């Protein structure tokens, strides 16, 4: 697949917790719409921004993330890793609604971005499955992700 996204510029930080940092503002169009808590999104101005009327996430210059905790980081998963970390943090802060549907959408976005950046479909699927089964967000395991109950 040809990469049709704007350039994603990052560097290694040498920090023990945050391995990488975005060196230019980066606007990432999301393939999957995340349900946004508009009140929270308008209050939070950190290193990433979630436009409430747009299907995108903006990583600002200086946004740092930890990369993968389990598998080796590669050039084919840097963009995916940064976007997924920002989406997970946004769910943890209730900027995106912390639902299982949003969690799955973030994992699907990760898989898609890996493939766009040159990762094989099989490898991207294995990583996607790993995120769904044991994915890093600790709030997921504390029961903060909400299931919709049908009435």
N, C-alpha and C positions, 0 to 999 in steps of 0.2 A: 504494500500500500504506500502511496506517495504521501509524504507529510505535508499537509496543507495548513498547518497551524503556524502562528507567528513564532519567531525564534524564542527558545527558552534558554536563558543564560543563567548559569549557576556556578558556584565554586565550592570547594571543600573548605570547611571553617577551621578544623583543628580543635573544635570545642568537643568536650567529652559526651555531651548529650545531643547536640544538634550538629550533625555531620555536614550538612549542606546549607547554602544560603542563596536566595535569588538575588542577582546583581542588577536586574532591570525589572521595572514593572511588567507584569505578564497577565494579559487577559485571556482566560481560557473559556471558549464556548463549550457548554456542557451538552453532551448528547442526550442525557436523561434529566428531565426536570425534577429538581428537588423541592419538596414542600418547605417554604420559607416562613418563619415566624417574623412577620413584617415589623412588629414592634421592637423585637430584639435586634433585628438586622439594622434598623435605623439608629440604635443606641451604641452599637459596637463599632469602633474604628481602630482596628489593630493593623497587623501586617497583611491581612487579606480582607477583601470586601465582597459582600454578596449583594449585587444589585437586585432589588426586589421585583423589578419589572422585566428583568432580562434573564435569559437562560445562560448565565455565565458566572464565573468566579474570578476575581482579580487578586493575584498574588503581588503584593507591593515589594519594591526593592527592600531587601533586608529580611524578608520572610525566611525563617529557618525551619528545617525539618530534619528528622532523624534517619530517613531512608528506611530500608528494610531491617527488621529485627531478626529475621530467620535466614533468608537467602542472600547471596551476594548481590550488591547493587551493580547494575550495568547501565550503559548508555541508553538501552532500550526501555528502562523503567524509571528514569529520573523524573520526567514530566509527570508520569502516572503516579509516582510515589508522592511528589509534592502536592499535586491536586488532591489525591486521596487523603493525605494527612490534613490538608486544610478543610476538606469536607468533613472529616471525622471530628476535628476540633470544633467546627461550626455546629455539629450535632451535639457535642459535649457542652457547648455554651447555649444550646437551644436556639441558635440562629436558624439552623435547619431543624425542623421538627425531628426529635430523636425516635424515629419509628423504624421498624424492621424493613419497611418498604424503602425508606431513604437509605438504610444501610446497604441493602441489595443494589440499589441504584448506584451508590458510590463504588461498590465493588465492580459493577458492570462498567462504569466509567474507567476504572483502573485497567480492566482487561482490554477495553477498546483502545485506550491510550498506549498501552504496551504494544499492541499490534500495529497501530499507526506509526510508532517509532521503530518498527522493524523486528519485534519479537515474534517468534513463531506462534501460530494459533494454539498449538498444543501446550507450549510453555506458559502462554498467557492464561489459558484455561486452568492449568494446574495452580498458578499463583492466585487466580480469582477464587478457586475452590478453597485454597488455604485461607484467604481473607474471610470467606463466609464461615468456615469451620472454626478457625482459631484466631481470627483477626484481632489485631492489637487493641482496639478501643476498650479500655478497662471498664468504662461506664456500661458497655454492653452486658458485661457479666454481673454488674451490680443491679441489674433489673431496670435500668433507666429506659431501655428501648421499649416502646409501648406497642402492644398489639391492638389492632382495631377489633373491637368486639361487635359482632353483628347482633342486632336486636330483632 
